[in-house]
């Protein structure tokens, strides 16, 4: 336990260090600390499959670090500048962004991320799927300029399509979470290409954490490796309801948080008149919404006993159940209301 706290502390330290660093070499060292601190956490569960997943994670992170260092050296050779803020030529941007997509596990380097997520447990998956993405997203925000517009659009739209298409008929929860991570990171990348105000991107990343955390939490407690094992939730209506709300929120089902998550991104894209991109994203959203709703219907039909559907029983069980499940459900709804009320303000602030 003490070792786990030490490595988590190293992760937090690396994130804090990146936020106050402006030199590329120092930033690269913090990125390496972030990647290395995660290796002992992933290898804490010693099984052949987890060892394989940890090895793949290490190899691809190391490859991404080498490519990123190559981009930094190209920047130094061309401009003799190692500051993260400043002018970048196209070659430097392509190399650096390619390295960051490799470290995040999104298009065109998404293949390893799905396999790693399938080989580790839910607790470790939380670190790989969320914590390890913070620094690469911060770097993309920092180097975002007019030259990155087209590159980020290709990466974002392709990631959304891959996450939506490959999620069809997917029944393994960890793979489903991995594909949803690819999809939502694609949405965020598109947002960064459309706005220079990054606070809305930070808010949406926090919203994604709120949406997906219950799936990691319930999957870890009840060992829901496969959606058919969700029968372990059938005896607890509140936990089942939390699971369903999280699935529907990730799908973008109104009036949950995920719907306004996408609505704000649509709002920014419409402001730039990118109607072709909007059409592609709407089709991908409808496809993902279809199979997420199909998952929820299967849960409802197969697992919910009739006496749990009565509204009064539901209210009494929520009151008597533990606080964390209630907090998760209410956070989805309240944050959605907050975003709804801030939307008019965002238009005046050029979000």
Secondary structure, DSSP 8 states (H G I E B T S, - for coil): -HHHHHHHHHHHHHHHHHHT--BHHHHHHHHHHHHHHHHHHHTTS--HHHHHHHHHHHHHHHHHHHHHHHHHHHHHHHHS--BSSS---HHHHHHHHHHHHHHHT-TTS-HHHHHHHHHS-HHHHHIIIIITHHHHHHHHHHH--TTHHHHHHHHHHHHHHHHHHTTTT--BHHHHHHHHHHHHHHHHHHHHHH-S--HHHHHHHHHHHHHHHHHHHHHHHHT-SBGGGGGGGTT-HHHHHHHHHHHHHHHT-TTSHHHHHHHHHHHHHHHTT-HHHHHHHHHHHHHHHHHHHHHHHHHHHHH--GGG--HHHHHHHHHHS-HHHHHHHHHHHHHHHHHHHHHHHHHHTT-
